[in-house]
Amino acid sequence: MKIEQVYAFLDTLSPFELQEAWDNSGLIVGSMQDEVEQICLSLELDSEVLQQAPDKTLFITHHPLIFSALKRLDFTKYPANIIKALAKKECAALAMHTNIDKTHLNRYVVERILGLKVAKSSDFVCYFDTDMSFDELCTFVSEKFGIEHLKVVNGAQNIKRVAICTGSGGDLIGEIEAECFISGDLKYHHAVAAKENGLGLIDIGHFESERYFTGILEEYLKKFPLKVIIADSKNPFEYFHSKNSKN
Protein backbone atom coordinates (compact mmCIF):
# COMPACT_ATOMS: atom_id res chain seq x y z
CA MET A 1 0.00 0.00 0.00
CA LYS A 2 1.22 3.50 -0.79
CA ILE A 3 1.71 6.10 1.91
CA GLU A 4 -0.59 8.52 0.11
CA GLN A 5 -3.50 6.15 0.79
CA VAL A 6 -2.75 6.04 4.50
CA TYR A 7 -2.24 9.80 4.58
CA ALA A 8 -5.63 10.40 2.90
CA PHE A 9 -7.38 8.26 5.52
CA LEU A 10 -5.67 10.05 8.41
CA ASP A 11 -6.39 13.45 6.87
CA THR A 12 -10.09 12.58 6.82
CA LEU A 13 -9.92 11.41 10.44
CA SER A 14 -8.05 14.47 11.75
CA PRO A 15 -7.27 17.05 9.04
CA PHE A 16 -3.61 18.05 8.96
CA GLU A 17 -4.64 21.61 8.11
CA LEU A 18 -5.84 21.96 11.71
CA GLN A 19 -2.26 21.85 13.02
CA GLU A 20 -0.76 24.99 14.52
CA ALA A 21 1.53 27.14 12.39
CA TRP A 22 4.53 26.20 14.56
CA ASP A 23 3.81 22.47 14.30
CA ASN A 24 5.26 19.93 11.83
CA SER A 25 2.57 17.27 11.46
CA GLY A 26 2.27 15.25 8.26
CA LEU A 27 4.73 13.14 6.29
CA ILE A 28 8.21 13.96 7.61
CA VAL A 29 10.45 11.27 6.10
CA GLY A 30 9.53 9.42 2.91
CA SER A 31 7.53 9.92 -0.25
CA MET A 32 3.78 9.71 -0.78
CA GLN A 33 4.46 7.14 -3.50
CA ASP A 34 6.49 4.86 -1.22
CA GLU A 35 5.10 1.37 -0.62
CA VAL A 36 4.80 0.28 3.02
CA GLU A 37 4.06 -3.17 4.38
CA GLN A 38 3.01 -2.36 7.94
CA ILE A 39 2.22 0.52 10.30
CA CYS A 40 3.84 1.10 13.68
CA LEU A 41 2.11 3.45 16.14
CA SER A 42 4.21 5.16 18.77
CA LEU A 43 4.26 8.31 20.87
CA GLU A 44 7.86 8.94 19.78
CA LEU A 45 10.22 7.54 17.16
CA ASP A 46 13.51 6.64 18.82
CA SER A 47 16.26 4.09 18.20
CA GLU A 48 14.60 1.34 20.23
CA VAL A 49 11.26 1.66 18.45
CA LEU A 50 12.98 1.78 15.05
CA GLN A 51 15.12 -1.30 15.65
CA GLN A 52 12.12 -3.43 16.59
CA ALA A 53 10.26 -2.79 13.33
CA PRO A 54 10.96 -4.50 9.97
CA ASP A 55 11.85 -2.75 6.73
CA LYS A 56 9.17 -0.82 4.81
CA THR A 57 7.35 0.26 7.98
CA LEU A 58 5.39 3.48 8.21
CA PHE A 59 5.84 4.97 11.67
CA ILE A 60 2.94 7.13 12.79
CA THR A 61 3.87 9.11 15.88
CA HIS A 62 2.32 11.85 17.95
CA HIS A 63 5.47 13.93 18.32
CA PRO A 64 7.17 14.94 15.03
CA LEU A 65 10.65 13.50 14.48
CA ILE A 66 11.69 16.85 13.01
CA PHE A 67 10.09 19.71 14.90
CA SER A 68 12.14 22.78 14.06
CA ALA A 69 14.44 23.62 11.15
CA LEU A 70 17.61 21.52 10.87
CA LYS A 71 20.76 23.41 9.84
CA ARG A 72 22.97 20.33 9.64
CA LEU A 73 22.71 16.53 9.76
CA ASP A 74 25.13 14.90 12.18
CA PHE A 75 24.30 11.21 11.84
CA THR A 76 25.69 10.50 15.31
CA LYS A 77 23.07 12.75 16.91
CA TYR A 78 19.28 12.70 17.21
CA PRO A 79 17.23 13.17 15.03
CA ALA A 80 19.68 12.76 12.13
CA ASN A 81 20.62 9.26 13.33
CA ILE A 82 16.96 8.23 13.07
CA ILE A 83 16.59 9.80 9.63
CA LYS A 84 19.60 7.86 8.35
CA ALA A 85 18.28 4.59 9.78
CA LEU A 86 14.84 5.18 8.29
CA ALA A 87 16.31 5.63 4.82
CA LYS A 88 18.45 2.51 5.19
CA LYS A 89 15.43 0.41 6.16
CA GLU A 90 13.17 2.02 3.53
CA CYS A 91 10.88 3.20 6.30
CA ALA A 92 8.88 6.41 6.57
CA ALA A 93 7.77 8.69 9.38
CA LEU A 94 4.51 10.60 9.73
CA ALA A 95 3.29 12.68 12.67
CA MET A 96 -0.15 13.62 13.96
CA HIS A 97 0.42 16.23 16.62
CA THR A 98 -1.63 19.36 17.24
CA ASN A 99 -4.29 18.31 14.75
CA ILE A 100 -5.21 15.17 16.70
CA ASP A 101 -4.88 17.04 19.99
CA LYS A 102 -7.75 19.23 18.81
CA THR A 103 -9.93 16.52 17.31
CA HIS A 104 -9.42 13.45 19.51
CA LEU A 105 -6.81 13.25 22.28
CA ASN A 106 -8.22 15.57 24.95
CA ARG A 107 -11.76 14.29 24.46
CA TYR A 108 -10.54 10.66 24.57
CA VAL A 109 -8.81 11.26 27.91
CA VAL A 110 -11.89 12.84 29.48
CA GLU A 111 -14.36 10.26 28.18
CA ARG A 112 -12.37 7.03 28.09
CA ILE A 113 -9.75 7.46 30.80
CA LEU A 114 -11.61 9.59 33.33
CA GLY A 115 -15.00 8.17 32.35
CA LEU A 116 -16.67 11.59 32.32
CA LYS A 117 -18.66 13.73 29.91
CA VAL A 118 -17.12 16.67 28.06
CA ALA A 119 -19.03 19.83 29.01
CA LYS A 120 -17.39 21.96 26.32
CA SER A 121 -14.18 22.08 24.32
CA SER A 122 -12.09 24.71 22.59
CA ASP A 123 -9.02 23.77 20.51
CA PHE A 124 -6.58 22.30 23.05
CA VAL A 125 -8.80 22.39 26.14
CA CYS A 126 -11.69 20.17 27.20
CA TYR A 127 -13.88 20.94 30.21
CA PHE A 128 -15.83 18.61 32.46
CA ASP A 129 -18.06 19.24 35.47
CA THR A 130 -17.70 17.66 38.87
CA ASP A 131 -18.52 18.21 42.52
CA MET A 132 -15.41 17.39 44.51
CA SER A 133 -13.00 18.96 46.94
CA PHE A 134 -9.53 19.58 45.55
CA ASP A 135 -8.13 16.64 47.51
CA GLU A 136 -10.89 14.33 46.24
CA LEU A 137 -10.17 15.40 42.66
CA CYS A 138 -6.45 14.74 43.12
CA THR A 139 -7.17 11.25 44.42
CA PHE A 140 -9.54 10.59 41.51
CA VAL A 141 -6.99 11.77 38.92
CA SER A 142 -4.17 9.82 40.56
CA GLU A 143 -6.18 6.59 40.42
CA LYS A 144 -7.47 7.05 36.88
CA PHE A 145 -4.06 7.85 35.40
CA GLY A 146 -2.17 5.42 37.63
CA ILE A 147 0.18 8.13 38.89
CA GLU A 148 1.46 7.67 42.42
CA HIS A 149 2.81 11.19 42.95
CA LEU A 150 1.11 14.31 41.61
CA LYS A 151 2.58 17.81 41.54
CA VAL A 152 -0.28 20.14 42.48
CA VAL A 153 -1.21 23.72 43.36
CA ASN A 154 -4.10 23.97 45.81
CA GLY A 155 -5.71 27.11 44.46
CA ALA A 156 -9.37 26.32 45.09
CA GLN A 157 -11.07 23.93 47.48
CA ASN A 158 -14.48 23.45 45.88
CA ILE A 159 -14.16 22.15 42.32
CA LYS A 160 -17.18 22.42 40.03
CA ARG A 161 -15.53 22.70 36.62
CA VAL A 162 -12.20 21.26 35.49
CA ALA A 163 -10.17 22.02 32.36
CA ILE A 164 -7.72 19.55 30.85
CA CYS A 165 -5.05 19.85 28.17
CA THR A 166 -2.87 16.84 27.39
CA GLY A 167 0.83 17.44 26.80
CA SER A 168 2.19 20.83 27.79
CA GLY A 169 -0.58 23.35 28.43
CA GLY A 170 0.91 25.74 30.96
CA ASP A 171 0.81 28.76 28.68
CA LEU A 172 -2.98 28.41 28.44
CA ILE A 173 -3.50 29.12 32.14
CA GLY A 174 -4.66 32.69 31.53
CA GLU A 175 -7.49 31.43 29.32
CA ILE A 176 -8.83 28.75 31.66
CA GLU A 177 -12.39 29.22 32.94
CA ALA A 178 -12.51 26.62 35.69
CA GLU A 179 -11.53 26.01 39.32
CA CYS A 180 -8.83 23.50 38.36
CA PHE A 181 -6.58 22.86 35.36
CA ILE A 182 -5.02 19.48 34.57
CA SER A 183 -2.03 19.34 32.21
CA GLY A 184 1.66 18.42 31.98
CA ASP A 185 5.01 20.22 32.04
CA LEU A 186 3.67 22.93 34.35
CA LYS A 187 6.38 25.38 35.41
CA TYR A 188 7.10 27.41 38.52
CA HIS A 189 5.76 30.67 37.11
CA HIS A 190 2.56 28.87 36.06
CA ALA A 191 2.15 27.73 39.67
CA VAL A 192 2.68 31.23 41.05
CA ALA A 193 0.08 32.72 38.71
CA ALA A 194 -2.41 29.93 39.41
CA LYS A 195 -2.02 30.24 43.19
CA GLU A 196 -2.54 33.99 43.07
CA ASN A 197 -5.60 33.66 40.85
CA GLY A 198 -7.27 30.90 42.83
CA LEU A 199 -6.80 28.23 40.18
CA GLY A 200 -5.96 24.67 41.20
CA LEU A 201 -3.31 22.87 39.15
CA ILE A 202 -2.65 19.16 38.73
CA ASP A 203 0.45 18.22 36.74
CA ILE A 204 0.02 14.71 35.32
CA GLY A 205 3.16 14.82 33.14
CA HIS A 206 3.64 15.12 29.40
CA PHE A 207 4.17 11.43 28.67
CA GLU A 208 1.48 10.29 31.09
CA SER A 209 -1.18 12.46 29.48
CA GLU A 210 -0.35 11.68 25.82
CA ARG A 211 0.45 7.97 25.96
CA TYR A 212 -3.11 7.22 24.81
CA PHE A 213 -2.38 8.43 21.27
CA THR A 214 -1.61 4.93 20.01
CA GLY A 215 -4.83 3.48 21.41
CA ILE A 216 -6.90 6.13 19.65
CA LEU A 217 -5.41 5.40 16.23
CA GLU A 218 -5.42 1.65 16.74
CA GLU A 219 -9.21 1.72 17.01
CA TYR A 220 -9.56 3.49 13.66
CA LEU A 221 -6.96 1.36 11.88
CA LYS A 222 -8.31 -2.06 12.95
CA LYS A 223 -9.93 -2.72 9.59
CA PHE A 224 -7.08 -1.21 7.58
CA PRO A 225 -5.52 -3.58 5.00
CA LEU A 226 -2.12 -3.36 6.69
CA LYS A 227 -0.75 -4.94 9.84
CA VAL A 228 -0.77 -2.38 12.65
CA ILE A 229 1.52 -2.76 15.65
CA ILE A 230 1.94 -0.57 18.72
CA ALA A 231 5.44 0.20 19.94
CA ASP A 232 6.06 0.22 23.67
CA SER A 233 6.86 3.91 24.07
CA LYS A 234 8.74 4.64 27.28
CA ASN A 235 8.96 7.79 29.33
CA PRO A 236 12.55 9.10 28.97
CA PHE A 237 12.35 10.38 32.55
CA GLU A 238 13.03 8.04 35.45
CA TYR A 239 12.31 8.68 39.12
CA PHE A 240 15.26 8.46 41.48
CA HIS A 241 14.65 7.71 45.12
CA SER A 242 17.59 8.25 47.44
CA LYS A 243 18.33 5.42 49.86
CA ASN A 244 18.60 8.07 52.56
CA SER A 245 15.15 9.51 51.83
CA LYS A 246 12.58 9.05 54.56
CA ASN A 247 9.69 9.16 52.01
C-alpha positions as CSV (number, residue, x, y, z in Angstrom):
1,M,0.0,0.0,0.0
2,K,1.2,3.5,-0.8
3,I,1.7,6.1,1.9
4,E,-0.6,8.5,0.1
5,Q,-3.5,6.1,0.8
6,V,-2.7,6.0,4.5
7,Y,-2.2,9.8,4.6
8,A,-5.6,10.4,2.9
9,F,-7.4,8.3,5.5
10,L,-5.7,10.1,8.4
11,D,-6.4,13.4,6.9
12,T,-10.1,12.6,6.8
13,L,-9.9,11.4,10.4
14,S,-8.0,14.5,11.7
15,P,-7.3,17.0,9.0
16,F,-3.6,18.0,9.0
17,E,-4.6,21.6,8.1
18,L,-5.8,22.0,11.7
19,Q,-2.3,21.8,13.0
20,E,-0.8,25.0,14.5
21,A,1.5,27.1,12.4
22,W,4.5,26.2,14.6
23,D,3.8,22.5,14.3
24,N,5.3,19.9,11.8
25,S,2.6,17.3,11.5
26,G,2.3,15.2,8.3
27,L,4.7,13.1,6.3
28,I,8.2,14.0,7.6
29,V,10.5,11.3,6.1
30,G,9.5,9.4,2.9
31,S,7.5,9.9,-0.2
32,M,3.8,9.7,-0.8
33,Q,4.5,7.1,-3.5
34,D,6.5,4.9,-1.2
35,E,5.1,1.4,-0.6
36,V,4.8,0.3,3.0
37,E,4.1,-3.2,4.4
38,Q,3.0,-2.4,7.9
39,I,2.2,0.5,10.3
40,C,3.8,1.1,13.7
41,L,2.1,3.4,16.1
42,S,4.2,5.2,18.8
43,L,4.3,8.3,20.9
44,E,7.9,8.9,19.8
45,L,10.2,7.5,17.2
46,D,13.5,6.6,18.8
47,S,16.3,4.1,18.2
48,E,14.6,1.3,20.2
49,V,11.3,1.7,18.4
50,L,13.0,1.8,15.0
51,Q,15.1,-1.3,15.7
52,Q,12.1,-3.4,16.6
53,A,10.3,-2.8,13.3
54,P,11.0,-4.5,10.0
55,D,11.8,-2.7,6.7
56,K,9.2,-0.8,4.8
57,T,7.4,0.3,8.0
58,L,5.4,3.5,8.2
59,F,5.8,5.0,11.7
60,I,2.9,7.1,12.8
61,T,3.9,9.1,15.9
62,H,2.3,11.9,18.0
63,H,5.5,13.9,18.3
64,P,7.2,14.9,15.0
65,L,10.6,13.5,14.5
66,I,11.7,16.8,13.0
67,F,10.1,19.7,14.9
68,S,12.1,22.8,14.1
69,A,14.4,23.6,11.1
70,L,17.6,21.5,10.9
71,K,20.8,23.4,9.8
72,R,23.0,20.3,9.6
73,L,22.7,16.5,9.8
74,D,25.1,14.9,12.2
75,F,24.3,11.2,11.8
76,T,25.7,10.5,15.3
77,K,23.1,12.8,16.9
78,Y,19.3,12.7,17.2
79,P,17.2,13.2,15.0
80,A,19.7,12.8,12.1
81,N,20.6,9.3,13.3
82,I,17.0,8.2,13.1
83,I,16.6,9.8,9.6
84,K,19.6,7.9,8.4
85,A,18.3,4.6,9.8
86,L,14.8,5.2,8.3
87,A,16.3,5.6,4.8
88,K,18.5,2.5,5.2
89,K,15.4,0.4,6.2
90,E,13.2,2.0,3.5
91,C,10.9,3.2,6.3
92,A,8.9,6.4,6.6
93,A,7.8,8.7,9.4
94,L,4.5,10.6,9.7
95,A,3.3,12.7,12.7
96,M,-0.2,13.6,14.0
97,H,0.4,16.2,16.6
98,T,-1.6,19.4,17.2
99,N,-4.3,18.3,14.8
100,I,-5.2,15.2,16.7
101,D,-4.9,17.0,20.0
102,K,-7.7,19.2,18.8
103,T,-9.9,16.5,17.3
104,H,-9.4,13.5,19.5
105,L,-6.8,13.3,22.3
106,N,-8.2,15.6,25.0
107,R,-11.8,14.3,24.5
108,Y,-10.5,10.7,24.6
109,V,-8.8,11.3,27.9
110,V,-11.9,12.8,29.5
111,E,-14.4,10.3,28.2
112,R,-12.4,7.0,28.1
113,I,-9.7,7.5,30.8
114,L,-11.6,9.6,33.3
115,G,-15.0,8.2,32.3
116,L,-16.7,11.6,32.3
117,K,-18.7,13.7,29.9
118,V,-17.1,16.7,28.1
119,A,-19.0,19.8,29.0
120,K,-17.4,22.0,26.3
121,S,-14.2,22.1,24.3
122,S,-12.1,24.7,22.6
123,D,-9.0,23.8,20.5
124,F,-6.6,22.3,23.0
125,V,-8.8,22.4,26.1
126,C,-11.7,20.2,27.2
127,Y,-13.9,20.9,30.2
128,F,-15.8,18.6,32.5
129,D,-18.1,19.2,35.5
130,T,-17.7,17.7,38.9
131,D,-18.5,18.2,42.5
132,M,-15.4,17.4,44.5
133,S,-13.0,19.0,46.9
134,F,-9.5,19.6,45.5
135,D,-8.1,16.6,47.5
136,E,-10.9,14.3,46.2
137,L,-10.2,15.4,42.7
138,C,-6.4,14.7,43.1
139,T,-7.2,11.3,44.4
140,F,-9.5,10.6,41.5
141,V,-7.0,11.8,38.9
142,S,-4.2,9.8,40.6
143,E,-6.2,6.6,40.4
144,K,-7.5,7.1,36.9
145,F,-4.1,7.8,35.4
146,G,-2.2,5.4,37.6
147,I,0.2,8.1,38.9
148,E,1.5,7.7,42.4
149,H,2.8,11.2,42.9
150,L,1.1,14.3,41.6
151,K,2.6,17.8,41.5
152,V,-0.3,20.1,42.5
153,V,-1.2,23.7,43.4
154,N,-4.1,24.0,45.8
155,G,-5.7,27.1,44.5
156,A,-9.4,26.3,45.1
157,Q,-11.1,23.9,47.5
158,N,-14.5,23.5,45.9
159,I,-14.2,22.2,42.3
160,K,-17.2,22.4,40.0
161,R,-15.5,22.7,36.6
162,V,-12.2,21.3,35.5
163,A,-10.2,22.0,32.4
164,I,-7.7,19.6,30.8
165,C,-5.1,19.8,28.2
166,T,-2.9,16.8,27.4
167,G,0.8,17.4,26.8
168,S,2.2,20.8,27.8
169,G,-0.6,23.3,28.4
170,G,0.9,25.7,31.0
171,D,0.8,28.8,28.7
172,L,-3.0,28.4,28.4
173,I,-3.5,29.1,32.1
174,G,-4.7,32.7,31.5
175,E,-7.5,31.4,29.3
176,I,-8.8,28.8,31.7
177,E,-12.4,29.2,32.9
178,A,-12.5,26.6,35.7
179,E,-11.5,26.0,39.3
180,C,-8.8,23.5,38.4
181,F,-6.6,22.9,35.4
182,I,-5.0,19.5,34.6
183,S,-2.0,19.3,32.2
184,G,1.7,18.4,32.0
185,D,5.0,20.2,32.0
186,L,3.7,22.9,34.4
187,K,6.4,25.4,35.4
188,Y,7.1,27.4,38.5
189,H,5.8,30.7,37.1
190,H,2.6,28.9,36.1
191,A,2.2,27.7,39.7
192,V,2.7,31.2,41.1
193,A,0.1,32.7,38.7
194,A,-2.4,29.9,39.4
195,K,-2.0,30.2,43.2
196,E,-2.5,34.0,43.1
197,N,-5.6,33.7,40.8
198,G,-7.3,30.9,42.8
199,L,-6.8,28.2,40.2
200,G,-6.0,24.7,41.2
201,L,-3.3,22.9,39.2
202,I,-2.7,19.2,38.7
203,D,0.5,18.2,36.7
204,I,0.0,14.7,35.3
205,G,3.2,14.8,33.1
206,H,3.6,15.1,29.4
207,F,4.2,11.4,28.7
208,E,1.5,10.3,31.1
209,S,-1.2,12.5,29.5
210,E,-0.4,11.7,25.8
211,R,0.5,8.0,26.0
212,Y,-3.1,7.2,24.8
213,F,-2.4,8.4,21.3
214,T,-1.6,4.9,20.0
215,G,-4.8,3.5,21.4
216,I,-6.9,6.1,19.6
217,L,-5.4,5.4,16.2
218,E,-5.4,1.6,16.7
219,E,-9.2,1.7,17.0
220,Y,-9.6,3.5,13.7
221,L,-7.0,1.4,11.9
222,K,-8.3,-2.1,13.0
223,K,-9.9,-2.7,9.6
224,F,-7.1,-1.2,7.6
225,P,-5.5,-3.6,5.0
226,L,-2.1,-3.4,6.7
227,K,-0.8,-4.9,9.8
228,V,-0.8,-2.4,12.7
229,I,1.5,-2.8,15.7
230,I,1.9,-0.6,18.7
231,A,5.4,0.2,19.9
232,D,6.1,0.2,23.7
233,S,6.9,3.9,24.1
234,K,8.7,4.6,27.3
235,N,9.0,7.8,29.3
236,P,12.5,9.1,29.0
237,F,12.4,10.4,32.6
238,E,13.0,8.0,35.4
239,Y,12.3,8.7,39.1
240,F,15.3,8.5,41.5
241,H,14.7,7.7,45.1
242,S,17.6,8.3,47.4
243,K,18.3,5.4,49.9
244,N,18.6,8.1,52.6
245,S,15.2,9.5,51.8
246,K,12.6,9.1,54.6
247,N,9.7,9.2,52.0
